[in-house]
Amino acid sequence: MRPRASIAWEQGYNAPLPTANLRFAGSASNATYLVTGPTFARSRADVDLGVDVSRGGFTLGVGYQGQFASRTRQDGFTAHIDLVF
């Protein structure tokens, strides 16, 4: 059994919002519109935890990934099977 863990802190410093001026292809007018991307949390913790179990050429693993910020949270779970032959 092999545990794994990773913890990171991400800090943003007044990063501007991603923007793009777009227009419809083939449009008769050249009118453009502004598209603004999502806002990002300025401070965020990233957590990755898991465990792998190996027997011979066979490995089974499960894990958790999470991102935590002041007003948002994102959770994810993974599983994998590796077979060496």
C-alpha positions as a LaTeX table, in Angstrom:
\begin{tabular}{lrrr}
\hline
Residue & $x$ (\AA) & $y$ (\AA) & $z$ (\AA) \\
\hline
Met1 & 0.00 & 0.00 & 0.00 \\
Arg2 & 1.40 & 3.37 & $-1.02$ \\
Pro3 & $-0.32$ & 6.57 & 0.15 \\
Arg4 & 0.12 & 9.84 & $-1.70$ \\
Ala5 & $-0.68$ & 13.42 & $-0.74$ \\
Ser6 & $-0.17$ & 16.87 & $-2.17$ \\
Ile7 & $-1.25$ & 20.20 & $-0.72$ \\
Ala8 & $-0.69$ & 23.53 & $-2.47$ \\
Trp9 & $-1.68$ & 27.16 & $-1.96$ \\
Glu10 & $-2.41$ & 29.37 & $-4.96$ \\
Gln11 & $-2.35$ & 33.14 & $-4.55$ \\
Gly12 & $-3.50$ & 35.55 & $-7.26$ \\
Tyr13 & $-2.51$ & 39.22 & $-7.31$ \\
Asn14 & $-5.01$ & 41.53 & $-9.01$ \\
Ala15 & $-5.09$ & 39.49 & $-12.20$ \\
Pro16 & $-7.35$ & 41.08 & $-14.83$ \\
Leu17 & $-10.42$ & 39.20 & $-16.02$ \\
Pro18 & $-9.88$ & 37.38 & $-19.32$ \\
Thr19 & $-11.76$ & 39.20 & $-22.09$ \\
Ala20 & $-12.18$ & 38.84 & $-25.84$ \\
Asn21 & $-13.85$ & 40.96 & $-28.55$ \\
Leu22 & $-15.80$ & 38.58 & $-30.81$ \\
Arg23 & $-18.17$ & 38.76 & $-33.77$ \\
Phe24 & $-20.24$ & 36.25 & $-35.68$ \\
Ala25 & $-18.56$ & 34.72 & $-38.74$ \\
Gly26 & $-20.22$ & 35.69 & $-41.99$ \\
Ser27 & $-22.14$ & 38.54 & $-40.37$ \\
Ala28 & $-22.99$ & 41.44 & $-42.69$ \\
Ser29 & $-22.12$ & 43.95 & $-39.98$ \\
Asn30 & $-18.77$ & 44.18 & $-38.29$ \\
Ala31 & $-20.39$ & 44.63 & $-34.87$ \\
Thr32 & $-18.38$ & 43.05 & $-32.09$ \\
Tyr33 & $-19.34$ & 42.07 & $-28.58$ \\
Leu34 & $-17.21$ & 41.71 & $-25.47$ \\
Val35 & $-17.02$ & 38.35 & $-23.70$ \\
Thr36 & $-15.64$ & 38.28 & $-20.17$ \\
Gly37 & $-14.32$ & 35.08 & $-18.62$ \\
Pro38 & $-15.01$ & 33.79 & $-15.12$ \\
Thr39 & $-13.57$ & 35.43 & $-12.04$ \\
Phe40 & $-10.98$ & 33.45 & $-10.15$ \\
Ala41 & $-10.57$ & 33.09 & $-6.42$ \\
Arg42 & $-7.58$ & 35.14 & $-5.28$ \\
Ser43 & $-6.54$ & 32.54 & $-2.71$ \\
Arg44 & $-7.15$ & 28.84 & $-3.04$ \\
Ala45 & $-5.96$ & 25.60 & $-1.47$ \\
Asp46 & $-5.49$ & 22.54 & $-3.71$ \\
Val47 & $-5.55$ & 19.12 & $-2.04$ \\
Asp48 & $-4.79$ & 15.74 & $-3.63$ \\
Leu49 & $-4.99$ & 12.57 & $-1.51$ \\
Gly50 & $-4.96$ & 8.94 & $-2.54$ \\
Val51 & $-3.70$ & 5.43 & $-2.05$ \\
Asp52 & $-2.39$ & 2.77 & $-4.46$ \\
Val53 & $-2.32$ & $-0.96$ & $-3.76$ \\
Ser54 & $-0.01$ & $-3.16$ & $-5.86$ \\
Arg55 & 0.12 & $-6.93$ & $-6.25$ \\
Gly56 & 2.47 & $-8.27$ & $-8.88$ \\
Gly57 & 1.81 & $-6.38$ & $-12.11$ \\
Phe58 & $-1.60$ & $-5.15$ & $-10.96$ \\
Thr59 & $-2.21$ & $-1.77$ & $-9.26$ \\
Leu60 & $-5.51$ & $-0.41$ & $-7.96$ \\
Gly61 & $-5.71$ & 3.23 & $-6.87$ \\
Val62 & $-8.30$ & 5.64 & $-5.54$ \\
Gly63 & $-7.96$ & 9.35 & $-4.89$ \\
Tyr64 & $-9.57$ & 12.65 & $-3.99$ \\
Gln65 & $-8.91$ & 16.10 & $-5.42$ \\
Gly66 & $-10.31$ & 19.25 & $-3.85$ \\
Gln67 & $-10.02$ & 22.99 & $-4.32$ \\
Phe68 & $-11.08$ & 25.24 & $-1.47$ \\
Ala69 & $-11.52$ & 29.03 & $-1.61$ \\
Ser70 & $-13.45$ & 31.55 & 0.45 \\
Arg71 & $-16.68$ & 31.28 & $-1.57$ \\
Thr72 & $-16.16$ & 28.21 & $-3.75$ \\
Arg73 & $-15.37$ & 24.54 & $-3.39$ \\
Gln74 & $-14.73$ & 21.85 & $-5.97$ \\
Asp75 & $-14.46$ & 18.13 & $-5.20$ \\
Gly76 & $-13.42$ & 15.22 & $-7.38$ \\
Phe77 & $-12.77$ & 11.51 & $-6.97$ \\
Thr78 & $-10.70$ & 9.20 & $-9.16$ \\
Ala79 & $-10.02$ & 5.50 & $-9.48$ \\
His80 & $-7.57$ & 3.70 & $-11.72$ \\
Ile81 & $-6.44$ & 0.17 & $-12.51$ \\
Asp82 & $-2.98$ & $-0.46$ & $-13.99$ \\
Leu83 & $-1.96$ & $-3.80$ & $-15.42$ \\
Val84 & 1.59 & $-4.53$ & $-16.56$ \\
Phe85 & 2.07 & $-7.54$ & $-18.84$ \\
\hline
\end{tabular}
